[in-house]
Amino acid sequence: MKDHQFYIRQCINLGKEAKSNGESPVGAILVKDGEIMAYALEAGKAKKDITCHAEVEVIRNLREKLDIVDMSGYTMYTTHEPCILCSYAIRHHRISSVVWSISTGEIGGASSEYPILEANNIAIWGKAPELVKGILEKECKEELSK
C-alpha cells in the first residue's frame, strides 16, 4: 500500500502538470521491479489527437524506449481509472496490474458496462490484470481540482 501511495503521488504531480498545460489532469507511469520505467501526462489537446490519454502515452513511451509489446510484469499507475480505449491498450500489452485513484464511472474500463479490464473471456489477451482501486482518492481529487 505504501508503494502504491508513492507512485500515485507521482501520477498526481503529472496530472497537475497536464492541467497546467490545459489538458485533463491525468498522469500515468509504468513501473517494473520498483523502478519507474516510463511516465506520461494527458496530451490530447496539444497533439490534437483524442487517443493521447496519459495511459496510452505512457505505453507509447515505454515502447519507444525498450521496443517491447509484451509488458507482463509491469504495473501501471494512473490518477484515473483507465477508460475503455486505454483499457484495450493495457490488455493488448498484457500489463500485469493497474492501480488508480479516481474511478471514471460510465467510461471506465472496470466500472462501466464494458469492463474489459476485468474480462477473462478474450483468449488473445490472456489473464486480466490485477486491479487496485481508490488509492489516495480524496487527496487526488483535492490536488487535481486546485
Secondary structure, 3 states (H helix, E strand, C coil): CHHHHHHHHHHHHHHHHHHHCCCCCCEEEEEECCEEEEEEECCHHHHCCCCCCHHHHHHHHHHHHHCCCCCCCCEEEEEECCEHHHHHHHHHCCCCEEEEEECCHHHECCCCCCCCCCCCCCHHHCCCCEEECCCCHHHHHHHHCC
